Amino acid sequence: MSKSEQKRRPAKRKVVRRPKAPDYGAEFGRRLKKVRAEAGLTQETLAELADISTDYVKRLEGGHYVPTIAVVDSIRCALNLSWDQMMGS
């Protein structure tokens, strides 16, 4: 490539990467799986006690969803945990 062709090339853009945002769904899912296992419950039993679907429990534990406060409260009550215990504080 000649010098004149090199001069015509556009400069490469510098890519600025943002810090990765926390994945609250994954964090909650790991916590839910842990407290459910500690309580000795299956996903099906927890779903029944919390009045939510088994599929929803599976998706929560997989980190696919971030639950509403109402859902967290239902799960917390089903597991007989305080808010601090449920959220890992």
N, C-alpha and C positions, 0 to 999 in steps of 0.2 A: 504494500500500500504506500502510495506517495505521501509526502508531507501535507500536500493540499487536501487530500482525501481524509487524512487524519484530523485536520483542523475542522472539517465540516461535521464530524460526528458530534452528536449532542453529548453533553457531559452526563455521566451516570448520576442518578438521583440517590441521595443518601436516605436510606430507610431508617426511620426512627421507630423503634419498637416500644410500645407501651407496656408497663408492667401488667402481668396477667391478673385479672380480677379474681377474687376468691370464688370458688365454686360452692355456693351454699348448699345446693342440692346434694352434691357428693358428700359434703361434710355431714349433713343431716342424715343421709342414707347410711353412712358408716356408723354413726352414733345410734341410729334406730336399730340396726342389725345387732349391734353389741348389746343394747339394753334388752332387746327381745330375747336374745339367746340367754342372757343372764337370768331372765325371768322364766326360762324353760318353755317358751311358747313357740308354736309354729306360726308361719305367716298366716295360715288359714284361721287359726284360733285368735290371733291378734286382730285380724280383719273383722271377725265376728264380734269380738268384744268392743272394738272401737267403732263398729257400725260403718265400716268402709269396705270396699271390695278387696279381695285377695290380690287381684291384678294391680290395684293401686299401691298396696303394701310392697309388692315386688318392685314396682317402678320407683317408689320412694327409696327403698333400700339400694336400688341400682343407681341412684343419683339422677334419675331422669326428670324428677319434678321437685319443686320447692313447695312444701305444703303451706296451706293457710294456717293462721293462728288457731282457727276452729278445729282443723284436723289435728294439729299438734296437741291441742287440749284433749281431744277425744282419745288419742293414742296414749297421752300421759295418764289420763284417768284409767284407761284399760290396763296399763302397766302398774298402776298405783304408785306413781312417782311424783315428786315435787317438780316444779318448773326447773329449779336448779339441777336436780338429778337428770331430768330429761335432756336439758341442753348442755350438760357436762360442765357446769360452773362449779 
